[in-house]
Amino acid sequence: MRILVGNEPRSYREVIAAALHELRLHVEVIIVAPEELDGAVVQRRPQLVLCSRLNEVVETRCLAWVLLYPHGEAHVVISIAGRRQTVPDLGLDGLLCLIDQTELLAREDA
């Protein structure tokens, strides 16, 4: 499974990626700058994307995505297999659960 981390600010994406790398050793975690997100999605085909700005490429080509604090607002938008939900905060435990759900769905689709 591949996770693409392309959110702002840079320090947040680096910390998130480092934590995921440590807690989900079998998962490939790729860090990109937000402006490189579209190309990375097309090229790397991640199952899950974490981003600060949502676009059509992420919405249509990824099994799951997380929009972190859109427009600086205090909530997170999650989509898994096209089902969206908004939550006040995701937290590390919530993110790990989302990774596990996405990985299970990806295996079913394979």
C-alpha positions as CSV (number, residue, x, y, z in Angstrom):
1,M,0.0,0.0,0.0
2,R,1.2,3.5,-0.8
3,I,0.3,6.7,1.0
4,L,1.1,10.1,-0.4
5,V,1.5,12.9,2.1
6,G,1.2,16.3,0.4
7,N,-0.2,18.7,3.0
8,E,0.9,22.0,4.3
9,P,2.9,23.0,6.3
10,R,6.0,21.0,5.4
11,S,6.9,20.3,9.0
12,Y,3.4,18.6,9.5
13,R,3.8,16.4,6.4
14,E,7.3,15.3,7.6
15,V,6.1,14.5,11.1
16,I,3.0,12.6,9.8
17,A,5.1,10.6,7.3
18,A,7.7,9.8,9.9
19,A,5.1,8.5,12.3
20,L,3.4,6.4,9.6
21,H,6.7,5.0,8.6
22,E,7.4,3.9,12.2
23,L,3.9,2.6,13.0
24,R,3.1,0.9,9.6
25,L,6.4,-0.5,8.5
26,H,4.9,-2.3,5.5
27,V,3.3,0.8,4.0
28,E,5.2,2.9,1.5
29,V,4.9,6.6,2.6
30,I,5.8,9.2,0.0
31,I,6.2,12.9,0.8
32,V,5.5,15.5,-1.9
33,A,5.0,19.3,-1.9
34,P,1.4,20.2,-2.5
35,E,2.2,21.6,-5.9
36,E,3.5,18.2,-6.9
37,L,0.5,16.3,-5.8
38,D,-1.3,15.8,-9.1
39,G,1.8,14.4,-10.9
40,A,2.7,12.2,-7.9
41,V,-0.9,10.8,-7.8
42,V,-0.8,9.9,-11.5
43,Q,2.7,8.5,-11.4
44,R,2.7,6.7,-8.0
45,R,-1.0,5.6,-7.8
46,P,-1.3,5.8,-4.0
47,Q,-4.3,4.2,-2.3
48,L,-4.5,7.0,0.3
49,V,-3.6,10.7,0.0
50,L,-3.3,13.3,2.8
51,C,-3.6,16.9,1.5
52,S,-4.4,20.4,2.4
53,R,-6.2,21.3,-0.9
54,L,-8.4,18.9,-2.7
55,N,-8.5,18.6,-6.5
56,E,-10.1,16.4,-9.2
57,V,-7.0,14.2,-9.6
58,V,-7.0,13.2,-5.9
59,E,-10.8,12.8,-5.8
60,T,-11.1,10.6,-8.9
61,R,-7.9,8.5,-8.8
62,C,-7.5,7.6,-5.1
63,L,-9.3,5.0,-3.1
64,A,-9.2,7.2,-0.1
65,W,-8.1,10.7,0.8
66,V,-8.0,13.0,3.8
67,L,-8.4,16.8,3.4
68,L,-6.7,18.2,6.5
69,Y,-8.2,21.4,7.9
70,P,-9.5,22.9,4.7
71,H,-9.1,26.7,4.6
72,G,-7.7,26.6,8.1
73,E,-11.0,25.4,9.5
74,A,-11.1,23.1,12.5
75,H,-12.2,19.9,10.8
76,V,-11.0,17.1,8.5
77,V,-12.8,15.7,5.5
78,I,-12.3,12.0,4.8
79,S,-13.3,10.0,1.8
80,I,-13.1,6.2,1.6
81,A,-14.3,4.5,-1.6
82,G,-16.4,7.6,-2.4
83,R,-18.1,8.0,1.0
84,R,-17.3,11.3,2.6
85,Q,-17.5,12.4,6.2
86,T,-16.4,15.4,8.1
87,V,-14.9,15.0,11.5
88,P,-13.7,17.6,14.0
89,D,-10.2,16.0,14.2
90,L,-8.7,12.7,13.0
91,G,-5.8,12.2,15.4
92,L,-3.1,9.6,15.0
93,D,-5.3,6.7,16.1
94,G,-8.0,7.7,13.6
95,L,-5.5,8.0,10.8
96,L,-4.1,4.5,11.6
97,C,-7.6,3.1,11.5
98,L,-8.2,4.8,8.2
99,I,-5.0,3.3,6.8
100,D,-6.1,-0.2,7.9
101,Q,-9.6,0.3,6.3
102,T,-8.0,1.5,3.1
103,E,-5.6,-1.3,3.0
104,L,-8.4,-3.8,3.4
105,L,-10.4,-2.3,0.6
106,A,-7.3,-2.2,-1.6
107,R,-6.8,-5.9,-1.1
108,E,-10.4,-6.6,-2.0
109,D,-10.1,-4.6,-5.2
110,A,-6.9,-6.4,-6.2
